[in-house]
Amino acid sequence: MSPLKIKKGATSHSAYDLRPTFSDKEERHTLAVLVENEPGVLSRVIGLFAGRGYNIDSLTVAEVDHLGHRSRITIVTTGTPQTIVQIKAQLGRFVDVHKVNDLTVEGPSVERELALFKVHGTGEHRIEAIRLADIFRANVVDSTLESFVFEITGTSEKIDAFAELMQPLGLKEIARTGVAALSRGSVA
């Protein structure tokens, strides 16, 4: 008897759905993880990513409930839908993790990042740097005769665009906080 020669996803009348359920296209996801505020929790979360070869694009951590001893870890990562599902499932298995939210798929969310830019320049470059900072609503938080330190908040894309424009004007140093994110509306 010869084996069945069914092409993958060949017919919609098949008893088996042979089409893949996940795409292999990488997507950016923002995960909000509520954890116990105890030593070692952050290193275990990071170890999960490192041990499986997942990359963390942005990471912020802060205590959000002092009485309940809870912290919120906001992680921005990139992966296939299958990888993201696996990450969420593995995070949810940790004893110290109370809740894992994927803000990317749960609905609209607000993401912001803070950055400081040190720009050295004189003459026309200095004037242009101030003009661009005004357009991007960046604040001057320090000024000397040779340099400025600008503070800017916004989306990661806005901060990237500001950095690109400041590069030819004497950008010397950048410090970024990472993404802080919350879901919009009454979604909890």
LINBEL-V117599 format. One record per residue. N is the residue number from 1. RES is the residue in three letters. OMEGA is omega in radians with two decimals (* if undefined). Layout:
# LINBEL-V117599
n:res:omega
N:RES:OMEGA
N:RES:OMEGA
This chain:
# LINBEL-V117599
n:res:omega
1:MET:-3.10
2:SER:3.12
3:PRO:3.10
4:LEU:3.13
5:LYS:-3.14
6:ILE:3.09
7:LYS:-3.13
8:LYS:3.13
9:GLY:-2.99
10:ALA:-3.04
11:THR:3.09
12:SER:-3.14
13:HIS:-3.13
14:SER:3.08
15:ALA:-3.13
16:TYR:3.06
17:ASP:-3.06
18:LEU:3.13
19:ARG:3.13
20:PRO:-3.12
21:THR:-3.13
22:PHE:3.05
23:SER:3.10
24:ASP:3.11
25:LYS:3.14
26:GLU:-3.13
27:GLU:3.08
28:ARG:3.14
29:HIS:3.05
30:THR:-3.12
31:LEU:3.04
32:ALA:-3.04
33:VAL:3.09
34:LEU:-3.02
35:VAL:2.98
36:GLU:3.10
37:ASN:-3.11
38:GLU:3.09
39:PRO:3.05
40:GLY:-3.11
41:VAL:3.14
42:LEU:-3.14
43:SER:3.08
44:ARG:3.11
45:VAL:3.12
46:ILE:3.11
47:GLY:3.07
48:LEU:-3.13
49:PHE:-3.09
50:ALA:-3.09
51:GLY:-3.11
52:ARG:3.08
53:GLY:3.09
54:TYR:-3.14
55:ASN:3.02
56:ILE:3.12
57:ASP:-3.14
58:SER:-3.12
59:LEU:3.02
60:THR:-3.12
61:VAL:3.04
62:ALA:3.06
63:GLU:-3.13
64:VAL:3.13
65:ASP:-3.07
66:HIS:-3.13
67:LEU:3.14
68:GLY:-3.14
69:HIS:3.13
70:ARG:3.08
71:SER:3.10
72:ARG:3.07
73:ILE:3.07
74:THR:-3.08
75:ILE:2.99
76:VAL:-3.11
77:THR:3.13
78:THR:3.11
79:GLY:3.07
80:THR:3.10
81:PRO:3.12
82:GLN:3.12
83:THR:-3.14
84:ILE:3.08
85:VAL:-3.14
86:GLN:3.12
87:ILE:-3.12
88:LYS:-3.14
89:ALA:-3.13
90:GLN:3.07
91:LEU:-3.12
92:GLY:-3.14
93:ARG:3.13
94:PHE:-3.14
95:VAL:-3.07
96:ASP:-3.13
97:VAL:-3.14
98:HIS:-3.05
99:LYS:3.06
100:VAL:3.10
101:ASN:3.02
102:ASP:-3.06
103:LEU:-3.12
104:THR:-3.07
105:VAL:-3.08
106:GLU:3.12
107:GLY:-3.09
108:PRO:3.11
109:SER:3.11
110:VAL:3.12
111:GLU:3.09
112:ARG:3.10
113:GLU:3.08
114:LEU:3.11
115:ALA:3.02
116:LEU:-3.13
117:PHE:3.01
118:LYS:-3.09
119:VAL:3.07
120:HIS:3.09
121:GLY:3.08
122:THR:3.06
123:GLY:-3.09
124:GLU:3.12
125:HIS:3.13
126:ARG:3.13
127:ILE:3.13
128:GLU:3.12
129:ALA:3.11
130:ILE:3.13
131:ARG:3.12
132:LEU:3.10
133:ALA:3.11
134:ASP:3.12
135:ILE:-3.11
136:PHE:-3.10
137:ARG:3.06
138:ALA:3.13
139:ASN:3.01
140:VAL:-3.12
141:VAL:3.05
142:ASP:-3.13
143:SER:2.99
144:THR:3.12
145:LEU:-3.09
146:GLU:-3.02
147:SER:3.01
148:PHE:2.87
149:VAL:3.12
150:PHE:3.03
151:GLU:-3.12
152:ILE:3.04
153:THR:3.11
154:GLY:3.11
155:THR:3.11
156:SER:3.14
157:GLU:3.11
158:LYS:-3.13
159:ILE:3.08
160:ASP:-3.14
161:ALA:3.11
162:PHE:3.13
163:ALA:-3.14
164:GLU:3.14
165:LEU:-3.13
166:MET:-3.09
167:GLN:-3.11
168:PRO:-3.12
169:LEU:3.08
170:GLY:3.10
171:LEU:-3.10
172:LYS:-3.03
173:GLU:3.10
174:ILE:2.97
175:ALA:-3.10
176:ARG:-3.10
177:THR:-2.95
178:GLY:-3.01
179:VAL:2.93
180:ALA:-3.03
181:ALA:3.02
182:LEU:3.06
183:SER:-3.13
184:ARG:3.04
185:GLY:-3.05
186:SER:3.12
187:VAL:-3.11
188:ALA:*
